[in-house]
């Protein structure tokens, strides 16, 4: 009837077909990914494909005048930030001084009222 040889050859054929199917699926997935990337890449505008500098001052690193100008700009930014912080602290200090003067006046009035009550 049935011998072991046809079953073994059938098992080998099935494994071979499963390997071919797995290889085909892998290659099709890779081709689909690459095609998707390529179509997205071509949908972008040409200016968007140009490399962007990683630093805003990239082209000026070798130019001493540009480096000096960059340093001046950065110093001006730091100065402006420091002046802003000092102005904010001065405003808070003026408000605290005004509050303390109001409290001093109120305490003097309360002391004077307490002295009148004792007399």
TIRO-2110 file (N, C-alpha, C; in Angstrom, 1 decimal):
// TIRO-2110
0.8, -1.2, 0.0, N, 1, A
0.0, 0.0, 0.0, CA, 1, A
0.9, 1.2, 0.0, C, 1, A
0.8, 2.0, 1.1, N, 2, A
1.6, 3.2, 1.1, CA, 2, A
2.9, 2.9, 1.7, C, 2, A
3.9, 3.5, 1.1, N, 3, A
5.2, 3.3, 1.6, CA, 3, A
5.7, 4.6, 2.3, C, 3, A
6.7, 4.5, 3.0, N, 4, A
7.3, 5.6, 3.7, CA, 4, A
7.9, 6.6, 2.8, C, 4, A
8.4, 6.2, 1.7, N, 5, A
9.1, 7.1, 0.7, CA, 5, A
8.3, 8.2, 0.2, C, 5, A
7.1, 7.9, -0.3, N, 6, A
6.3, 9.1, -0.8, CA, 6, A
5.9, 10.1, 0.2, C, 6, A
5.7, 9.6, 1.5, N, 7, A
5.3, 10.6, 2.6, CA, 7, A
6.5, 11.5, 2.9, C, 7, A
7.7, 10.9, 2.9, N, 8, A
8.9, 11.7, 3.1, CA, 8, A
9.2, 12.7, 2.0, C, 8, A
9.0, 12.3, 0.8, N, 9, A
9.2, 13.3, -0.3, CA, 9, A
8.1, 14.3, -0.3, C, 9, A
6.8, 14.0, 0.1, N, 10, A
5.8, 15.0, 0.2, CA, 10, A
6.1, 16.0, 1.3, C, 10, A
6.7, 15.5, 2.4, N, 11, A
7.0, 16.4, 3.6, CA, 11, A
8.2, 17.4, 3.1, C, 11, A
9.1, 16.9, 2.4, N, 12, A
10.2, 17.8, 1.8, CA, 12, A
9.6, 18.8, 0.9, C, 12, A
8.7, 18.4, 0.0, N, 13, A
8.1, 19.4, -0.9, CA, 13, A
7.3, 20.4, -0.2, C, 13, A
6.6, 20.0, 0.9, N, 14, A
5.8, 21.0, 1.6, CA, 14, A
6.7, 22.0, 2.3, C, 14, A
7.8, 21.5, 2.9, N, 15, A
8.8, 22.4, 3.5, CA, 15, A
9.4, 23.4, 2.5, C, 15, A
9.7, 22.9, 1.3, N, 16, A
10.3, 23.7, 0.3, CA, 16, A
9.3, 24.8, -0.1, C, 16, A
8.1, 24.4, -0.3, N, 17, A
7.0, 25.4, -0.7, CA, 17, A
6.8, 26.5, 0.4, C, 17, A
6.9, 26.0, 1.7, N, 18, A
6.7, 27.0, 2.8, CA, 18, A
7.9, 27.9, 2.8, C, 18, A
9.1, 27.5, 2.6, N, 19, A
10.3, 28.3, 2.5, CA, 19, A
10.2, 29.3, 1.4, C, 19, A
9.7, 28.9, 0.2, N, 20, A
9.5, 29.8, -0.9, CA, 20, A
8.5, 30.8, -0.6, C, 20, A
7.4, 30.4, 0.1, N, 21, A
6.3, 31.4, 0.4, CA, 21, A
6.8, 32.4, 1.4, C, 21, A
7.6, 32.0, 2.4, N, 22, A
8.2, 32.9, 3.4, CA, 22, A
9.2, 33.9, 2.7, C, 22, A
10.0, 33.4, 1.8, N, 23, A
10.9, 34.3, 1.1, CA, 23, A
10.2, 35.3, 0.2, C, 23, A
9.2, 34.8, -0.4, N, 24, A
8.4, 35.7, -1.3, CA, 24, A
7.7, 36.8, -0.4, C, 24, A
7.1, 36.4, 0.7, N, 25, A
6.5, 37.4, 1.6, CA, 25, A
7.5, 38.4, 2.1, C, 25, A
8.7, 38.0, 2.5, N, 26, A
9.7, 38.9, 3.0, CA, 26, A
10.2, 39.9, 1.9, C, 26, A
10.4, 39.4, 0.7, N, 27, A
10.9, 40.2, -0.4, CA, 27, A
9.8, 41.2, -0.8, C, 27, A
8.5, 40.8, -0.8, N, 28, A
7.4, 41.7, -1.2, CA, 28, A
7.3, 42.8, -0.1, C, 28, A
7.4, 42.4, 1.1, N, 29, A
7.3, 43.4, 2.2, CA, 29, A
8.4, 44.5, 2.1, C, 29, A
9.6, 44.0, 1.8, N, 30, A
10.8, 45.0, 1.6, CA, 30, A
10.5, 45.9, 0.4, C, 30, A
10.0, 45.3, -0.7, N, 31, A
9.8, 46.1, -1.9, CA, 31, A
8.6, 47.1, -1.6, C, 31, A
7.6, 46.7, -0.9, N, 32, A
6.5, 47.6, -0.5, CA, 32, A
7.0, 48.8, 0.3, C, 32, A
7.9, 48.5, 1.3, N, 33, A
8.5, 49.6, 2.1, CA, 33, A
9.3, 50.5, 1.3, C, 33, A
10.1, 50.0, 0.4, N, 34, A
11.0, 50.9, -0.4, CA, 34, A
10.2, 51.7, -1.3, C, 34, A
9.1, 51.1, -1.9, N, 35, A
8.3, 51.9, -2.8, CA, 35, A
7.5, 53.0, -2.1, C, 35, A
7.1, 52.7, -0.9, N, 36, A
6.4, 53.7, -0.1, CA, 36, A
7.3, 54.8, 0.3, C, 36, A
8.6, 54.5, 0.7, N, 37, A
9.6, 55.6, 1.0, CA, 37, A
9.8, 56.4, -0.3, C, 37, A
10.0, 55.8, -1.4, N, 38, A
10.3, 56.5, -2.6, CA, 38, A
9.2, 57.4, -3.0, C, 38, A
7.9, 57.0, -2.9, N, 39, A
6.8, 57.8, -3.3, CA, 39, A
6.7, 59.0, -2.3, C, 39, A
6.9, 58.8, -1.0, N, 40, A
6.9, 59.9, -0.1, CA, 40, A
8.0, 60.9, -0.4, C, 40, A
9.2, 60.4, -0.7, N, 41, A
10.3, 61.2, -1.0, CA, 41, A
10.0, 62.1, -2.2, C, 41, A
9.4, 61.6, -3.2, N, 42, A
9.1, 62.4, -4.4, CA, 42, A
8.0, 63.3, -4.2, C, 42, A
7.2, 63.1, -3.2, N, 43, A
6.1, 64.0, -2.9, CA, 43, A
6.5, 65.3, -2.3, C, 43, A
7.7, 65.3, -1.7, N, 44, A
8.2, 66.5, -1.0, CA, 44, A
8.7, 67.5, -2.0, C, 44, A
8.7, 68.8, -1.6, N, 45, A
9.2, 69.8, -2.5, CA, 45, A
10.7, 69.8, -2.5, C, 45, A
11.3, 70.2, -3.6, N, 46, A
12.8, 70.1, -3.7, CA, 46, A
13.5, 70.9, -2.6, C, 46, A
12.9, 72.0, -2.2, N, 47, A
13.6, 72.8, -1.2, CA, 47, A
13.7, 72.1, 0.2, C, 47, A
12.7, 71.2, 0.4, N, 48, A
12.6, 70.5, 1.6, CA, 48, A
13.6, 69.3, 1.7, C, 48, A
14.1, 68.9, 0.5, N, 49, A
15.1, 67.8, 0.4, CA, 49, A
16.5, 68.4, 0.6, C, 49, A
16.7, 69.7, 0.6, N, 50, A
18.0, 70.2, 0.7, CA, 50, A
18.5, 70.1, 2.2, C, 50, A
19.8, 69.8, 2.4, N, 51, A
20.3, 69.6, 3.8, CA, 51, A
20.2, 70.9, 4.5, C, 51, A
19.8, 70.9, 5.8, N, 52, A
19.7, 72.0, 6.6, CA, 52, A
20.9, 72.1, 7.5, C, 52, A
21.4, 73.3, 7.8, N, 53, A
22.5, 73.4, 8.8, CA, 53, A
22.1, 73.0, 10.2, C, 53, A
23.0, 72.3, 10.9, N, 54, A
22.6, 71.9, 12.2, CA, 54, A
22.7, 73.1, 13.2, C, 54, A
23.4, 74.1, 12.9, N, 55, A
23.6, 75.3, 13.7, CA, 55, A
23.3, 76.5, 12.9, C, 55, A
22.7, 77.5, 13.5, N, 56, A
22.3, 78.7, 12.7, CA, 56, A
23.5, 79.4, 12.2, C, 56, A
24.7, 79.2, 12.8, N, 57, A
25.9, 79.9, 12.4, CA, 57, A
26.9, 79.0, 11.6, C, 57, A
26.4, 77.9, 11.0, N, 58, A
27.3, 77.0, 10.4, CA, 58, A
28.3, 77.5, 9.4, C, 58, A
27.9, 78.4, 8.5, N, 59, A
28.8, 78.9, 7.5, CA, 59, A
29.8, 79.9, 7.9, C, 59, A
29.6, 80.4, 9.2, N, 60, A
30.5, 81.5, 9.6, CA, 60, A
31.5, 81.1, 10.6, C, 60, A
31.8, 79.9, 10.8, N, 61, A
32.7, 79.5, 11.8, CA, 61, A
34.2, 79.9, 11.5, C, 61, A
34.5, 79.9, 10.2, N, 62, A
35.8, 80.3, 9.8, CA, 62, A
36.1, 81.8, 9.6, C, 62, A
35.0, 82.5, 9.5, N, 63, A
35.1, 84.0, 9.3, CA, 63, A
35.2, 84.7, 10.6, C, 63, A
36.4, 85.4, 10.9, N, 64, A
36.5, 86.1, 12.2, CA, 64, A
35.5, 87.2, 12.3, C, 64, A
35.2, 88.0, 11.3, N, 65, A
34.2, 89.1, 11.4, CA, 65, A
32.8, 88.5, 11.7, C, 65, A
32.5, 87.4, 11.1, N, 66, A
31.2, 86.8, 11.4, CA, 66, A
31.1, 86.3, 12.8, C, 66, A
32.2, 85.7, 13.2, N, 67, A
32.3, 85.2, 14.6, CA, 67, A
32.2, 86.3, 15.6, C, 67, A
32.8, 87.5, 15.3, N, 68, A
32.7, 88.6, 16.2, CA, 68, A
31.3, 89.2, 16.2, C, 68, A
30.7, 89.2, 15.1, N, 69, A
29.3, 89.7, 15.0, CA, 69, A
28.4, 88.7, 15.8, C, 69, A
28.6, 87.4, 15.7, N, 70, A
27.8, 86.5, 16.4, CA, 70, A
27.9, 86.7, 17.9, C, 70, A
29.2, 86.9, 18.3, N, 71, A
29.4, 87.1, 19.8, CA, 71, A
28.8, 88.4, 20.2, C, 71, A
28.8, 89.4, 19.4, N, 72, A
28.1, 90.7, 19.8, CA, 72, A
26.6, 90.5, 19.9, C, 72, A
26.0, 89.7, 19.0, N, 73, A
24.6, 89.4, 19.1, CA, 73, A
24.3, 88.6, 20.4, C, 73, A
25.1, 87.6, 20.7, N, 74, A
24.8, 86.8, 21.8, CA, 74, A
25.0, 87.7, 23.1, C, 74, A
26.0, 88.5, 23.1, N, 75, A
26.2, 89.4, 24.3, CA, 75, A
25.0, 90.4, 24.5, C, 75, A
24.5, 90.9, 23.4, N, 76, A
23.4, 91.8, 23.4, CA, 76, A
22.2, 91.0, 24.0, C, 76, A
22.0, 89.8, 23.5, N, 77, A
20.9, 89.0, 24.1, CA, 77, A
21.0, 88.8, 25.6, C, 77, A
22.2, 88.4, 26.0, N, 78, A
22.4, 88.2, 27.4, CA, 78, A
22.2, 89.5, 28.2, C, 78, A
22.7, 90.7, 27.6, N, 79, A
22.5, 91.9, 28.3, CA, 79, A
21.0, 92.3, 28.4, C, 79, A
20.3, 92.1, 27.4, N, 80, A
18.8, 92.4, 27.4, CA, 80, A
18.1, 91.5, 28.4, C, 80, A
18.5, 90.2, 28.5, N, 81, A
17.9, 89.3, 29.4, CA, 81, A
18.2, 89.7, 30.9, C, 81, A
19.5, 90.1, 31.1, N, 82, A
19.9, 90.6, 32.5, CA, 82, A
19.2, 91.9, 32.9, C, 82, A
19.1, 92.8, 31.9, N, 83, A
18.4, 94.1, 32.2, CA, 83, A
16.9, 93.8, 32.5, C, 83, A
16.3, 92.9, 31.8, N, 84, A
14.9, 92.5, 32.1, CA, 84, A
14.7, 91.9, 33.4, C, 84, A
15.6, 91.0, 33.8, N, 85, A
15.5, 90.4, 35.2, CA, 85, A
15.7, 91.5, 36.2, C, 85, A
16.7, 92.4, 36.0, N, 86, A
17.0, 93.4, 37.0, CA, 86, A
15.7, 94.4, 37.2, C, 86, A
15.2, 94.7, 36.0, N, 87, A
14.0, 95.6, 36.0, CA, 87, A
12.8, 94.9, 36.8, C, 87, A
12.6, 93.6, 36.5, N, 88, A
11.5, 92.9, 37.2, CA, 88, A
11.8, 92.9, 38.7, C, 88, A
13.0, 92.6, 39.1, N, 89, A
13.3, 92.6, 40.6, CA, 89, A
13.2, 94.0, 41.2, C, 89, A
13.6, 95.0, 40.4, N, 90, A
13.4, 96.4, 41.0, CA, 90, A
12.0, 96.7, 41.1, C, 90, A
11.1, 96.3, 40.2, N, 91, A
9.7, 96.6, 40.3, CA, 91, A
9.1, 95.9, 41.6, C, 91, A
9.5, 94.6, 41.8, N, 92, A
9.1, 93.9, 43.0, CA, 92, A
9.6, 94.6, 44.2, C, 92, A
10.8, 95.0, 44.2, N, 93, A
11.4, 95.7, 45.4, CA, 93, A
10.6, 97.0, 45.7, C, 93, A
10.3, 97.8, 44.7, N, 94, A
9.5, 99.0, 44.9, CA, 94, A
8.2, 98.7, 45.5, C, 94, A
7.5, 97.7, 45.0, N, 95, A
6.2, 97.3, 45.5, CA, 95, A
6.3, 96.9, 47.0, C, 95, A
7.4, 96.1, 47.3, N, 96, A
7.6, 95.7, 48.7, CA, 96, A
7.9, 96.9, 49.6, C, 96, A
8.6, 97.9, 49.1, N, 97, A
8.9, 99.1, 49.9, CA, 97, A
7.6, 99.8, 50.2, C, 97, A
6.8, 99.9, 49.1, N, 98, A
5.5, 100.6, 49.3, CA, 98, A
4.6, 99.9, 50.3, C, 98, A
4.6, 98.6, 50.2, N, 99, A
3.8, 97.9, 51.2, CA, 99, A
4.3, 98.1, 52.6, C, 99, A
5.6, 98.0, 52.8, N, 100, A
6.2, 98.2, 54.1, CA, 100, A
5.9, 99.6, 54.7, C, 100, A
6.0, 100.6, 53.8, N, 101, A
5.7, 102.0, 54.2, CA, 101, A
4.2, 102.1, 54.7, C, 101, A
3.3, 101.4, 53.9, N, 102, A
1.9, 101.5, 54.3, CA, 102, A
1.7, 100.8, 55.7, C, 102, A
2.4, 99.6, 55.9, N, 103, A
2.3, 98.9, 57.2, CA, 103, A
2.9, 99.8, 58.3, C, 103, A
4.0, 100.5, 58.1, N, 104, A
4.6, 101.3, 59.1, CA, 104, A
3.6, 102.4, 59.5, C, 104, A
3.0, 103.1, 58.5, N, 105, A
2.0, 104.1, 58.8, CA, 105, A
0.9, 103.5, 59.6, C, 105, A
0.4, 102.4, 59.2, N, 106, A
-0.7, 101.8, 59.9, CA, 106, A
-0.3, 101.4, 61.3, C, 106, A
0.9, 100.9, 61.6, N, 107, A
1.3, 100.6, 62.9, CA, 107, A
1.5, 101.8, 63.8, C, 107, A
2.0, 102.9, 63.2, N, 108, A
2.1, 104.2, 63.9, CA, 108, A
0.7, 104.7, 64.3, C, 108, A
-0.3, 104.6, 63.4, N, 109, A
-1.6, 105.0, 63.8, CA, 109, A
-2.2, 104.1, 64.9, C, 109, A
-1.9, 102.8, 64.8, N, 110, A
-2.4, 101.9, 65.9, CA, 110, A
-1.7, 102.2, 67.2, C, 110, A
-0.4, 102.5, 67.2, N, 111, A
0.3, 102.8, 68.4, CA, 111, A
-0.3, 104.1, 69.0, C, 111, A
-0.5, 105.1, 68.2, N, 112, A
-1.1, 106.4, 68.6, CA, 112, A
-2.5, 106.2, 69.2, C, 112, A
-3.3, 105.3, 68.6, N, 113, A
-4.6, 105.0, 69.1, CA, 113, A
-4.5, 104.3, 70.4, C, 113, A
-3.6, 103.4, 70.5, N, 114, A
-3.4, 102.7, 71.8, CA, 114, A
-3.0, 103.6, 72.9, C, 114, A
-2.1, 104.6, 72.7, N, 115, A
-1.7, 105.5, 73.7, CA, 115, A
-2.8, 106.4, 74.1, C, 115, A
-3.7, 106.8, 73.2, N, 116, A
-4.9, 107.6, 73.5, CA, 116, A
-5.8, 106.9, 74.4, C, 116, A
-6.0, 105.6, 74.2, N, 117, A
-6.9, 104.8, 75.0, CA, 117, A
-6.3, 104.6, 76.4, C, 117, A
-5.0, 104.5, 76.6, N, 118, A
-4.4, 104.3, 77.9, CA, 118, A
-4.5, 105.6, 78.7, C, 118, A
-4.5, 106.7, 78.0, N, 119, A
-4.5, 108.0, 78.8, CA, 119, A
-5.9, 108.3, 79.3, C, 119, A
END
